[in-house]
Amino acid sequence: NMVQLKELNEASILHNLRIRFEADEIYTSVGTILVSVNPFKLLNIYTTEILQQYRNKGYRNLPPHVYGTADAAYGQLTRYGKSQSCIVSGESGAGKTEATKIFLQFIAEVSSQASNP
């Protein structure tokens, strides 16, 4: 979580992202904002087991992940009836389409589980 950095400036953000990228930790956060870096390779971080971890433990108890962002949005919608939106922004080739698919996969899975207990 980049909020915990002593200084939050361009150099510290880029340094943090580089370190995480090299460790295949492509997600980090700044408060409620999720930052992702396209790994340009397949990572085993989108399994059913990982999805269930975020569903069961909640995003605050696990490392930053698109599943955590989706869980937070779904929780606000179902608990408080508040409409939600997710903005996915980035340059061409940054992984916006894949991130959106993964976000929607989470929502579809947990919605399905809720309607079929």
C-alpha positions in Angstrom: 0.0 0.0 0.0 1.7 3.2 -1.2 0.0 5.3 1.5 2.5 3.8 3.9 5.5 5.3 2.0 7.3 8.0 3.9 7.2 10.2 0.9 4.6 9.9 -1.9 6.1 11.5 -5.0 6.8 10.3 -8.5 10.2 8.8 -7.7 9.0 6.8 -4.7 5.9 5.6 -6.6 8.0 4.4 -9.6 10.5 2.8 -7.3 7.8 0.9 -5.4 6.1 -0.2 -8.7 9.5 -1.4 -10.0 10.2 -3.5 -6.9 6.7 -5.0 -6.9 6.9 -5.7 -10.7 10.2 -7.5 -10.3 8.6 -9.7 -7.6 5.5 -10.4 -9.8 3.4 -8.3 -7.4 1.6 -6.4 -10.1 -1.0 -4.7 -7.9 -0.5 -2.0 -5.3 -2.8 0.6 -3.9 -3.1 4.2 -2.9 -6.0 4.3 -0.6 -9.0 3.0 -2.5 -7.2 3.4 -5.9 -5.7 0.1 -7.3 -2.6 0.5 -9.4 -1.6 -2.4 -11.7 1.3 -3.0 -13.9 1.0 -5.3 -17.0 3.3 -8.2 -16.3 3.4 -9.2 -20.0 3.3 -12.9 -18.8 0.8 -15.2 -17.3 0.7 -15.2 -13.5 -1.1 -17.7 -11.3 -3.0 -15.0 -9.4 -6.5 -15.5 -10.8 -7.4 -18.9 -9.5 -10.8 -19.9 -8.0 -8.9 -20.3 -4.7 -7.6 -16.7 -4.7 -11.0 -15.4 -5.7 -12.5 -17.2 -2.7 -9.9 -15.8 -0.4 -10.9 -12.2 -1.4 -14.6 -13.1 -1.1 -14.1 -14.7 2.4 -11.5 -12.5 4.0 -12.3 -9.1 2.3 -9.9 -6.8 0.5 -8.6 -5.1 3.6 -7.1 -8.3 5.0 -5.2 -9.4 1.8 -2.6 -7.8 -0.6 -3.9 -5.4 -3.3 -5.6 -7.2 -6.1 -8.3 -6.6 -8.7 -10.5 -9.1 -6.8 -10.2 -6.9 -3.8 -11.4 -3.9 -5.7 -14.3 -5.9 -7.1 -15.1 -7.2 -3.6 -15.2 -3.7 -2.2 -17.6 -2.5 -4.9 -19.8 -5.6 -4.6 -19.9 -5.2 -0.9 -21.0 -1.5 -1.1 -23.7 -2.5 -3.6 -25.1 -5.4 -1.6 -24.7 -4.1 1.9 -25.7 -0.5 1.4 -27.5 -0.5 -1.9 -25.1 2.2 -3.3 -24.6 2.2 -7.0 -20.9 1.5 -7.9 -18.6 2.3 -10.8 -15.1 1.3 -11.6 -12.8 3.4 -13.8 -10.1 1.5 -15.7 -7.6 3.9 -17.2 -4.2 3.4 -18.8 -2.2 3.5 -22.0 -2.7 1.2 -25.0 -1.5 -2.2 -24.0 -1.6 -1.5 -20.3 -4.0 -4.4 -19.6 -7.3 -2.4 -19.2 -9.4 -5.0 -21.1 -7.9 -7.9 -19.0 -8.4 -6.0 -15.8 -12.0 -5.3 -16.6 -12.6 -9.0 -17.6 -11.1 -10.1 -14.2 -13.2 -7.6 -12.3 -16.4 -8.7 -14.0 -15.4 -12.4 -13.5 -15.3 -11.8 -9.8 -18.7 -10.0 -9.8 -20.3 -12.7 -11.8 -18.9 -15.5 -9.6 -19.9 -13.9 -6.3 -23.3 -12.9 -7.7 -23.9 -16.5 -8.8 -22.9 -17.8 -5.4 -25.3 -15.4 -3.7 -28.2 -16.5 -5.8 -27.4 -20.2 -5.5 -26.5 -20.7 -1.8 
